[in-house]
Amino acid sequence: MNHTQWKLARERKAAEGYAEPPEVEAMRTEIRMAFDLGQAVYDRRTELGISQTELAKRANMTQPQVSKLELGGTVPTLPLLARLAKALDASLNIALDGDTSTVAFIAHAA
């Protein structure tokens, strides 16, 4: 089954009132949150004009760890989030409300 066929089948199921199991919905939410965090890290890093390698040095990480984080492939610990915020010279704001999340790095005033 190719992607187009899969998408059509999924839309058909949705139209028929099919609901995914709760564990699948929970997994989708977790993946979306990880992706949102990764996107925020990427956005702030590129705003600063630094490489993944430079961010890794600043946050005591490796470049592959930064890459995986930016792609939403990992859920970091609170101490790592604190190191990232410091390395990105920003405050990290995370708002969680049910299934939605907002992640933003707010630059420190110069």
C-alpha positions in Angstrom: 0.0 0.0 0.0 1.5 3.3 -1.0 1.1 6.6 0.9 -1.8 7.9 -1.2 -3.7 4.6 -0.7 -3.0 4.6 3.0 -4.2 8.3 3.3 -7.4 7.5 1.4 -8.1 4.5 3.5 -7.5 6.5 6.7 -9.9 9.3 5.5 -12.5 6.7 4.6 -12.3 5.2 8.1 -12.6 8.7 9.6 -15.7 9.5 7.5 -17.2 6.2 8.8 -16.7 7.3 12.4 -13.7 5.1 13.0 -11.7 6.2 16.0 -8.1 5.2 16.7 -7.4 3.3 19.9 -6.5 5.6 22.8 -2.9 4.3 22.9 -2.4 5.3 19.3 -3.8 8.8 20.0 -1.5 9.1 23.0 1.5 8.1 20.9 0.6 10.6 18.2 0.4 13.3 20.9 3.8 12.4 22.3 5.4 12.4 18.8 3.8 15.8 18.0 5.2 17.3 21.3 8.7 15.9 20.6 8.5 17.4 17.1 7.4 20.8 18.4 10.3 20.9 20.8 12.7 19.8 18.0 11.4 22.5 15.7 11.8 25.2 18.5 15.5 24.1 19.0 16.1 24.2 15.3 14.5 27.6 14.9 16.5 29.2 17.8 19.7 27.6 16.7 19.4 28.9 13.1 18.3 32.3 14.5 21.6 32.4 16.3 23.4 31.2 13.2 25.2 28.3 14.9 25.7 24.8 13.7 24.5 21.6 15.4 28.1 20.9 16.4 28.4 24.3 18.1 25.1 23.8 20.0 26.2 20.4 21.0 29.4 21.8 22.5 27.5 24.6 24.3 25.0 22.1 25.7 27.4 19.3 26.6 25.9 17.0 23.9 27.0 15.3 20.7 26.1 16.5 17.3 24.1 13.3 16.6 22.1 13.9 19.8 21.2 17.5 18.6 20.2 16.2 15.2 18.0 13.5 16.8 16.4 16.1 19.1 15.7 18.5 16.3 14.0 15.8 14.3 11.7 15.0 17.2 13.3 11.6 17.8 13.9 11.9 21.5 12.2 13.3 24.6 14.9 15.1 26.7 15.2 15.3 30.4 14.6 18.4 32.4 18.3 18.9 33.0 19.0 18.7 29.3 16.2 21.2 28.6 17.9 23.6 31.0 21.3 23.1 29.3 19.7 23.7 25.9 18.0 26.9 27.1 21.3 28.2 28.5 23.2 27.1 25.3 20.7 28.9 23.2 20.8 32.0 25.4 17.1 31.9 25.9 14.3 31.0 28.2 12.4 27.9 27.4 8.6 28.2 27.6 6.4 25.1 27.3 2.7 25.3 27.5 0.7 22.1 27.7 -3.0 22.0 27.5 -4.6 18.6 26.9 -3.4 17.3 23.5 -1.9 20.6 22.4 1.5 22.0 23.2 3.4 25.2 22.5 7.2 25.3 22.8 9.2 28.5 22.4 12.7 29.7 23.2 12.6 33.4 24.1 15.9 35.2 23.6 17.4 36.9 26.6 17.6 40.7 26.4 21.0 41.9 25.3 
